[in-house]
Amino acid sequence: MLSAARVHPPAIGAETIAARAVACLRLEVATYPKPGLVSPNDSGAHADMDAALLNRSAETLGPYFVALTEAGARGAGMDALRAIGLAAESAMLDATGGVNTHRGAIFGLGLLTAAAGFRAARGSRRTLGGLVADLWGPAIAAGPVPPDSHGTLAARRFRAGGARREAVLGFPTIYDVARPALNAAEALRPDDPEAARVQLCFALIASVEDTNLLHRGGPAGLAFAQGAARAFLVEGGIARSDWRARARAIHAAFVARNLSPGGCADLLAMTLFVDGLDP
C-alpha cells in the first residue's frame, strides 16, 4: 500500500519516485470493480491479459521510471524522454509476449516521474502537471504521433483530444476532476481506500473522452459508458450500502459490450501518483 502521507518534493529520490509509480500501477490493477477493466477478480473486457500479466508489466517498468526521473532531474528534453519511453515499451512487450498493457501509462506516468525528478533536483514548487506543460508541452504537441495505437486512431477518427492533449495542457483532468473526486471519496470512506479508488474510476469514466472507449464502441459506446458512470455517481456512488453490487452490474454491462476505459485506468494510476507527491 502507498502511504497516505504526502512527501515533500526535495526529500525524494529517483528510486522512491519510480517505486511509487509502479505501486500506483499495481493499485490500479488491484481495484475492483472497475467497469470493463482487469482486476484480480476477472479480466474484464480483455481476452489477452489478466492481473498477473499487468503486475509483471508494471514491475518491468520500474528501471525505466528511474531513468525518466533521473533524466528529468538533468533537465533533459523531450527527445531524451521519448527514447527512454520507447525502450520501456519494448521491455513491456517482451515481458507480456507482445500485449500492450501499459503504453499509455508509460507516456503519462513517464512524464510525471520526469517532472518529479526535475522538481526534486531544482526545489521547484510547481505542480507536476504544471511542470510537464512548461518543460515539454510544446515538444509533445509538435512531436511524432504513434501511427498504430488505438488511442491515436480513435482520436483521429473521432476528433478526440486523447493523452497527448492532456499532457500538453498539464493533465487538467487529474487536477480539476480526478484529484478532487479521490479526496472527497477518501473523506467519505476513510477506512476503505479501494472504495475511494472505485469512486475515482467512475468519476473519470463520467468525465473523460476516453479514446479506448471510442476505439471499442464508437460514440455510442462512449455515451453508454459515461451515462452509466454518471448514474452511479448521481445515485450516491460509494455512499450507498449496495455500491459494490451496483458497480459490479455496471462492470458486467461494460464487458457484455466489450468496452474498456483504458485511458481512465491510466489516469487513475496517475492521479494516485500525483496525489501522493503534489502539495
C-alpha positions as CSV (number, residue, x, y, z in Angstrom):
1,M,0.0,0.0,0.0
2,L,1.1,3.6,-0.6
3,S,1.4,5.7,2.4
4,A,-1.3,8.4,2.8
5,A,1.4,10.8,3.9
6,R,2.5,13.5,1.4
7,V,6.2,13.5,0.5
8,H,8.0,16.9,0.4
9,P,9.4,17.1,-3.1
10,P,13.1,17.8,-2.4
11,A,13.3,14.8,0.0
12,I,12.5,12.1,-2.5
13,G,14.9,10.3,-4.8
14,A,14.7,8.6,-8.2
15,E,14.3,5.1,-6.8
16,T,11.5,6.2,-4.5
17,I,9.7,8.1,-7.2
18,A,9.9,5.1,-9.6
19,A,8.7,2.7,-6.8
20,R,5.7,4.9,-6.2
21,A,4.9,4.9,-9.9
22,V,5.0,1.1,-10.0
23,A,2.9,0.9,-6.8
24,C,0.3,3.1,-8.4
25,L,0.0,0.9,-11.4
26,R,-0.4,-2.1,-9.1
27,L,-3.1,-0.3,-7.1
28,E,-5.0,0.3,-10.3
29,V,-4.9,-3.4,-11.1
30,A,-5.9,-4.4,-7.6
31,T,-9.0,-2.2,-7.6
32,Y,-12.4,-3.9,-8.1
33,P,-15.0,-3.4,-9.5
34,K,-13.8,-1.1,-12.4
35,P,-16.1,-1.2,-15.4
36,G,-14.6,-3.3,-18.2
37,L,-11.1,-3.3,-16.7
38,V,-8.8,-6.1,-15.5
39,S,-8.6,-6.9,-11.8
40,P,-7.7,-9.9,-9.7
41,N,-11.3,-11.0,-9.9
42,D,-11.5,-11.2,-13.7
43,S,-10.1,-9.9,-17.0
44,G,-12.9,-7.5,-17.7
45,A,-13.3,-6.9,-21.5
46,H,-9.7,-8.1,-22.2
47,A,-9.2,-11.6,-23.6
48,D,-5.5,-11.1,-23.9
49,M,-4.5,-10.1,-20.3
50,D,-5.1,-10.7,-16.6
51,A,-3.9,-9.2,-13.3
52,A,-0.7,-11.2,-13.2
53,L,0.3,-10.0,-16.6
54,L,-0.4,-6.4,-15.7
55,N,1.6,-6.6,-12.5
56,R,4.5,-8.2,-14.3
57,S,4.4,-5.4,-16.8
58,A,4.3,-2.8,-14.0
59,E,7.4,-4.3,-12.3
60,T,9.2,-4.4,-15.7
61,L,8.8,-0.6,-16.0
62,G,10.5,0.2,-12.7
63,P,14.0,0.8,-14.0
64,Y,12.7,3.0,-16.9
65,F,10.8,5.2,-14.4
66,V,14.1,5.6,-12.6
67,A,15.8,6.6,-15.8
68,L,13.0,9.0,-16.6
69,T,13.2,10.6,-13.1
70,E,17.0,11.0,-13.5
71,A,16.5,12.5,-17.0
72,G,14.0,15.0,-15.6
73,A,16.5,15.9,-12.8
74,R,19.1,16.7,-15.5
75,G,16.6,18.9,-17.4
76,A,16.5,16.5,-20.4
77,G,14.5,17.5,-23.4
78,M,11.6,15.5,-24.9
79,D,13.8,13.6,-27.3
80,A,15.7,12.0,-24.4
81,L,12.5,11.2,-22.6
82,R,10.9,9.7,-25.7
83,A,13.9,7.4,-26.2
84,I,13.6,6.1,-22.7
85,G,9.8,5.7,-23.2
86,L,10.4,3.7,-26.4
87,A,12.8,1.4,-24.5
88,A,10.3,0.9,-21.8
89,E,7.6,0.0,-24.4
90,S,10.0,-2.6,-25.9
91,A,10.7,-4.1,-22.4
92,M,6.9,-4.2,-21.7
93,L,6.2,-6.0,-24.9
94,D,9.0,-8.5,-24.2
95,A,7.6,-9.1,-20.7
96,T,4.0,-9.6,-21.9
97,G,4.5,-11.6,-25.1
98,G,3.5,-8.6,-27.3
99,V,0.5,-7.5,-25.3
100,N,0.1,-3.7,-24.9
101,T,-0.5,-3.5,-21.2
102,H,0.8,0.0,-20.3
103,R,1.7,2.1,-23.3
104,G,-0.5,4.9,-22.1
105,A,0.9,4.7,-18.6
106,I,4.4,4.8,-19.9
107,F,3.6,8.1,-21.6
108,G,1.7,9.7,-18.8
109,L,3.4,8.4,-15.7
110,G,6.7,8.7,-17.5
111,L,6.2,12.4,-17.9
112,L,5.1,12.8,-14.3
113,T,8.1,10.9,-13.0
114,A,10.4,13.1,-15.1
115,A,8.7,16.2,-13.7
116,A,9.1,14.8,-10.1
117,G,12.8,14.3,-10.8
118,F,13.1,17.9,-12.1
119,R,11.3,19.3,-9.1
120,A,13.3,17.3,-6.6
121,A,16.6,18.4,-8.2
122,R,15.6,22.1,-8.5
123,G,13.4,22.6,-5.5
124,S,10.5,23.9,-7.6
125,R,7.1,24.4,-6.0
126,R,5.2,23.9,-9.3
127,T,2.7,21.0,-9.6
128,L,3.9,18.0,-11.6
129,G,1.3,18.7,-14.3
130,G,2.4,22.3,-14.5
131,L,6.0,21.3,-14.9
132,V,5.1,18.8,-17.7
133,A,3.3,21.6,-19.6
134,D,6.0,24.1,-19.0
135,L,9.0,21.9,-19.8
136,W,7.8,19.6,-22.5
137,G,4.3,20.7,-23.6
138,P,5.4,22.4,-26.9
139,A,7.6,19.5,-27.8
140,I,4.8,17.0,-27.1
141,A,2.4,18.9,-29.3
142,A,4.9,19.1,-32.1
143,G,6.3,15.6,-31.8
144,P,5.7,12.4,-33.6
145,V,2.4,10.5,-33.1
146,P,2.4,6.7,-32.8
147,P,0.5,5.8,-36.0
148,D,-0.8,2.4,-34.9
149,S,-2.0,2.9,-31.4
150,H,-5.7,2.5,-30.7
151,G,-5.8,5.9,-28.9
152,T,-4.2,7.7,-31.9
153,L,-6.6,6.0,-34.4
154,A,-9.7,6.9,-32.3
155,A,-8.5,10.4,-31.6
156,R,-8.0,11.0,-35.4
157,R,-11.3,9.3,-36.4
158,F,-13.5,11.0,-33.7
159,R,-11.5,14.2,-33.3
160,A,-10.9,13.5,-29.6
161,G,-8.1,15.1,-27.6
162,G,-6.5,12.0,-26.1
163,A,-3.5,11.6,-23.9
164,R,-1.3,14.0,-25.8
165,R,-3.6,16.9,-25.3
166,E,-3.9,16.1,-21.6
167,A,-0.1,16.2,-21.3
168,V,0.3,19.4,-23.3
169,L,-2.2,21.1,-21.0
170,G,-0.6,19.8,-17.8
171,F,-3.1,17.0,-17.2
172,P,-6.1,19.2,-16.3
173,T,-8.4,16.1,-15.8
174,I,-6.2,15.0,-12.9
175,Y,-6.3,18.3,-11.1
176,D,-9.8,19.5,-12.0
177,V,-11.7,16.2,-11.9
178,A,-9.8,13.2,-10.6
179,R,-7.9,14.5,-7.6
180,P,-11.0,16.3,-6.1
181,A,-13.1,13.2,-6.6
182,L,-10.4,11.0,-4.9
183,N,-10.1,13.3,-1.9
184,A,-13.9,13.5,-1.5
185,A,-14.2,9.8,-1.7
186,E,-11.4,9.3,0.8
187,A,-13.2,11.6,3.2
188,L,-16.4,9.7,2.7
189,R,-14.9,6.3,3.3
190,P,-11.6,6.8,5.1
191,D,-11.4,3.2,6.2
192,D,-11.9,1.8,2.6
193,P,-9.2,3.0,0.1
194,E,-10.4,0.6,-2.5
195,A,-13.9,2.2,-2.4
196,A,-12.3,5.6,-2.9
197,R,-10.4,4.3,-6.0
198,V,-13.6,2.8,-7.4
199,Q,-15.3,6.2,-7.0
200,L,-12.3,7.8,-8.7
201,C,-12.6,5.4,-11.6
202,F,-16.3,6.2,-12.1
203,A,-15.6,9.9,-11.9
204,L,-13.0,9.6,-14.6
205,I,-15.3,7.5,-16.9
206,A,-18.1,10.0,-16.4
207,S,-15.8,12.9,-17.5
208,V,-13.1,11.7,-19.9
209,E,-13.5,11.3,-23.7
210,D,-11.6,8.0,-23.4
211,T,-10.2,7.1,-26.8
212,N,-10.1,3.4,-25.8
213,L,-13.9,3.5,-25.4
214,L,-14.2,5.3,-28.7
215,H,-12.0,2.7,-30.4
216,R,-14.1,-0.2,-29.0
217,G,-17.6,1.3,-29.1
218,G,-17.5,4.5,-31.1
219,P,-19.5,7.5,-29.9
220,A,-22.4,5.2,-28.8
221,G,-20.1,3.2,-26.6
222,L,-18.6,6.3,-25.1
223,A,-22.1,7.7,-24.4
224,F,-23.2,4.5,-22.8
225,A,-20.1,4.3,-20.6
226,Q,-20.3,8.0,-19.5
227,G,-24.0,7.7,-18.8
228,A,-23.6,4.6,-16.7
229,A,-20.8,6.1,-14.7
230,R,-22.7,9.4,-14.1
231,A,-25.8,7.5,-13.0
232,F,-23.7,5.6,-10.5
233,L,-22.3,8.8,-9.0
234,V,-25.6,10.8,-9.1
235,E,-27.4,7.9,-7.3
236,G,-25.0,8.0,-4.4
237,G,-21.8,6.2,-5.6
238,I,-19.9,4.6,-2.8
239,A,-22.1,6.4,-0.2
240,R,-24.8,3.7,-0.8
241,S,-24.6,0.4,1.1
242,D,-25.1,-1.5,-2.1
243,W,-22.4,0.3,-4.1
244,R,-20.4,-2.8,-4.8
245,A,-23.3,-4.7,-6.3
246,R,-24.2,-1.7,-8.4
247,A,-20.6,-1.3,-9.6
248,R,-20.4,-5.0,-10.4
249,A,-23.5,-4.8,-12.5
250,I,-22.1,-1.8,-14.5
251,H,-18.8,-3.8,-14.9
252,A,-20.8,-6.7,-16.3
253,A,-22.6,-4.4,-18.7
254,F,-19.3,-3.0,-20.0
255,V,-17.9,-6.5,-20.5
256,A,-21.0,-7.5,-22.4
257,R,-20.4,-4.6,-24.8
258,N,-16.7,-5.2,-25.0
259,L,-16.0,-1.7,-23.5
260,S,-12.8,-0.9,-21.6
261,P,-11.9,2.6,-20.4
262,G,-8.1,2.0,-20.6
263,G,-7.3,5.7,-20.7
264,C,-9.2,6.1,-17.4
265,A,-7.2,3.3,-15.9
266,D,-4.0,5.1,-16.8
267,L,-5.4,8.4,-15.3
268,L,-6.4,6.5,-12.1
269,A,-2.8,5.4,-11.6
270,M,-1.5,8.8,-12.5
271,T,-3.9,10.5,-10.1
272,L,-2.7,8.3,-7.2
273,F,0.9,9.2,-8.1
274,V,0.2,13.0,-8.2
275,D,-1.9,12.9,-5.1
276,G,1.0,11.3,-3.2
277,L,3.5,13.9,-4.3
278,D,1.9,17.2,-5.1
279,P,1.2,19.5,-2.1
